[in-house]
């Protein structure tokens, strides 16, 4: 384990950068993976074909709150090898599939571990387990088979974090499977932008913990199954939205798909191929 900017294998050589136009960040739960934490077998070939169609102009990254062990368990090998790298723990860790580089300062990681222990001692109802994390806290309320929605404990966790004295050091958010606690200053977009090295950015995601990615990427795409919390935040920010079939993509505009999860990702990658080539 290292505290380092980016694993060397994720760094583009200078002469390769002009060939690319975008860094694409794809969320896992509810986006690349369905509610059973899987990619349907009938969608594997269309997904791989859609990824291959844009690899000449895009570096594609996982953008997830999960860790590397989750990627290895739930994302098929043929899909994994098409990613440039993995943005993990909601932007706090980068990986090339071999090395894991923690972006968060060591002192902040130590604080996060103390907070995790304090929350574990609280015995919060509906928390099935605390997932392995290097620089964040992730409390899963469901697995691939069953459980409750993380919204059910979200406000309680926020209050506990405030009571323990960490409200200025971290922010509390959630996916559709877990409540996540992240050091202030880090999110999926900051990590994608860092890895992009000046390329345009594209976010495809569905949950509240994806809000920075969707709101700040050059182009944001949201599946039909997006969480109400994310859609409410987008509306509250006054952001312009459009359906996928609209022409003439506008930077900063957020497109809402009528397809869910993996099918949405396939649709967006095809959209990039057809509409966003310079």
TORBA-944382 format. One line per field, with one value per residue (C-alpha): residue number from 1; residue in one letter; chain; x, y, z. Coordinates in steps of 0.5 Angstrom, whole numbers. Layout:
N
vexvex	NUM ...
drenvex	A ...
kedo	A ...
xx	X ...
yy	Y ...
zz	Z ...
//
This chain:
278
vexvex	1 2 3 4 5 6 7 8 9 10 11 12 13 14 15 16 17 18 19 20 21 22 23 24 25 26 27 28 29 30 31 32 33 34 35 36 37 38 39 40 41 42 43 44 45 46 47 48 49 50 51 52 53 54 55 56 57 58 59 60 61 62 63 64 65 66 67 68 69 70 71 72 73 74 75 76 77 78 79 80 81 82 83 84 85 86 87 88 89 90 91 92 93 94 95 96 97 98 99 100 101 102 103 104 105 106 107 108 109 110 111 112 113 114 115 116 117 118 119 120 121 122 123 124 125 126 127 128 129 130 131 132 133 134 135 136 137 138 139 140 141 142 143 144 145 146 147 148 149 150 151 152 153 154 155 156 157 158 159 160 161 162 163 164 165 166 167 168 169 170 171 172 173 174 175 176 177 178 179 180 181 182 183 184 185 186 187 188 189 190 191 192 193 194 195 196 197 198 199 200 201 202 203 204 205 206 207 208 209 210 211 212 213 214 215 216 217 218 219 220 221 222 223 224 225 226 227 228 229 230 231 232 233 234 235 236 237 238 239 240 241 242 243 244 245 246 247 248 249 250 251 252 253 254 255 256 257 258 259 260 261 262 263 264 265 266 267 268 269 270 271 272 273 274 275 276 277 278
drenvex	X X X X X X X X X X X X X X X X X X X X X X X X X X X X X X X X X X X X X X X X X X X X X X X X X X X X X X X X X X X X X X X X X X X X X X X X X X X X X X X X X X X X X X X X X X X X X X X X X X X X X X X X X X X X X X X X X X X X X X X X X X X X X X X X X X X X X X X X X X X X X X X X X X X X X X X X X X X X X X X X X X X X X X X X X X X X X X X X X X X X X X X X X X X X X X X X X X X X X X X X X X X X X X X X X X X X X X X X X X X X X X X X X X X X X X X X X X X X X X X X X X X X X X X X X X X X X X X X X X X X X X X X X X X X X X X X X X X X X X
kedo	A A A A A A A A A A A A A A A A A A A A A A A A A A A A A A A A A A A A A A A A A A A A A A A A A A A A A A A A A A A A A A A A A A A A A A A A A A A A A A A A A A A A A A A A A A A A A A A A A A A A A A A A A A A A A A A A A A A A A A A A A A A A A A A A A A A A A A A A A A A A A A A A A A A A A A A A A A A A A A A A A A A A A A A A A A A A A A A A A A A A A A A A A A A A A A A A A A A A A A A A A A A A A A A A A A A A A A A A A A A A A A A A A A A A A A A A A A A A A A A A A A A A A A A A A A A A A A A A A A A A A A A A A A A A A A A A A A A A A A
xx	0 3 1 2 -1 -2 0 5 1 -4 0 0 6 6 5 -1 -5 -7 -10 -16 -21 -25 -24 -30 -32 -37 -41 -42 -48 -54 -50 -45 -48 -56 -59 -56 -49 -48 -48 -53 -50 -54 -51 -44 -43 -46 -43 -36 -37 -40 -33 -29 -32 -30 -23 -20 -22 -23 -20 -25 -25 -29 -32 -34 -35 -32 -25 -21 -23 -30 -28 -24 -30 -36 -34 -32 -25 -27 -30 -24 -19 -22 -22 -16 -16 -20 -23 -24 -27 -31 -25 -20 -16 -13 -12 -9 -12 -5 -3 -7 -5 -9 -10 -12 -6 -4 -7 -14 -13 -12 -18 -22 -20 -22 -29 -30 -28 -33 -39 -38 -39 -45 -48 -53 -59 -59 -52 -50 -43 -37 -33 -26 -24 -17 -19 -26 -32 -37 -43 -47 -54 -56 -52 -53 -59 -63 -63 -65 -64 -58 -63 -66 -60 -57 -59 -57 -50 -50 -52 -47 -41 -43 -44 -37 -34 -32 -37 -32 -27 -32 -38 -43 -47 -50 -50 -56 -53 -49 -48 -41 -36 -31 -26 -27 -24 -25 -30 -31 -30 -24 -20 -23 -21 -14 -13 -16 -10 -13 -18 -26 -29 -36 -40 -45 -48 -54 -53 -52 -45 -44 -47 -40 -38 -45 -45 -38 -36 -36 -42 -46 -51 -56 -60 -67 -66 -63 -64 -69 -64 -59 -65 -67 -60 -59 -66 -64 -58 -62 -58 -61 -63 -65 -67 -62 -65 -64 -59 -53 -50 -48 -43 -45 -52 -54 -58 -63 -63 -70 -66 -63 -56 -52 -57 -56 -48 -49 -53 -49 -42 -46 -48 -41 -39 -44 -44 -38 -32 -29
yy	0 7 14 17 21 15 8 9 4 9 15 17 18 25 23 19 24 28 21 22 26 24 21 17 15 9 8 1 0 1 3 -2 -7 -8 -9 -16 -13 -17 -15 -20 -25 -22 -15 -18 -17 -11 -8 -10 -8 -1 0 -2 3 9 6 10 17 15 13 9 8 5 11 7 7 0 -3 -7 -13 -12 -10 -17 -21 -17 -14 -20 -20 -18 -12 -10 -11 -5 0 5 4 4 10 7 9 15 18 17 11 10 3 0 -7 -8 -2 2 9 13 20 22 25 20 24 24 17 16 20 16 10 13 15 8 5 10 8 1 1 5 -2 2 -2 -5 -4 -11 -10 -5 -6 -6 1 4 12 12 9 5 2 -3 -4 -9 -15 -17 -21 -17 -11 -5 2 6 12 9 10 16 22 18 17 24 26 21 24 31 28 25 31 30 34 39 33 29 29 23 21 14 10 5 0 3 10 13 17 21 26 33 35 28 26 22 28 30 24 23 30 28 22 25 30 35 31 32 29 24 21 16 15 14 15 21 19 21 28 31 27 28 36 37 33 36 31 28 22 19 12 12 8 14 15 21 24 25 27 32 35 36 40 44 46 49 44 44 36 33 26 22 22 30 32 37 35 42 41 42 39 33 27 23 16 12 5 2 0 -4 -2 6 5 1 7 12 9 9 16 18 14 18 25 27 25 32
zz	0 -2 -1 -8 -13 -18 -20 -25 -30 -30 -32 -40 -44 -46 -54 -52 -49 -56 -58 -53 -52 -45 -39 -37 -30 -29 -23 -20 -16 -20 -26 -29 -24 -23 -17 -16 -17 -24 -31 -34 -39 -45 -44 -44 -51 -52 -47 -49 -56 -54 -49 -55 -60 -56 -53 -59 -56 -48 -42 -38 -31 -26 -21 -15 -7 -7 -6 -11 -8 -10 -17 -17 -15 -18 -25 -30 -33 -40 -38 -33 -38 -42 -36 -36 -28 -22 -18 -11 -5 -8 -10 -4 -8 -15 -17 -24 -21 -18 -14 -9 -8 -3 -4 3 7 12 18 15 14 22 24 19 22 29 27 24 31 34 29 30 37 36 34 29 27 19 18 16 15 15 8 8 7 6 7 8 12 8 12 8 9 4 0 -7 -4 1 6 7 4 6 7 13 17 13 18 24 22 20 27 30 26 28 36 35 33 26 22 19 17 13 9 10 3 1 -5 -6 -2 3 7 6 10 6 8 6 -1 -4 -9 -15 -20 -16 -17 -25 -26 -23 -27 -34 -34 -38 -42 -42 -37 -37 -31 -32 -25 -21 -13 -8 -7 -15 -14 -15 -21 -25 -23 -25 -31 -38 -39 -34 -36 -31 -31 -30 -24 -21 -14 -12 -7 -14 -18 -12 -12 -19 -19 -13 -17 -23 -28 -35 -36 -43 -45 -49 -56 -56 -61 -60 -53 -49 -44 -37 -39 -35 -40 -37 -40 -40 -39 -33 -30 -35 -41 -40 -40 -47 -49 -47 -49 -56 -55 -54 -60 -65 -62 -58 -63 -65
//
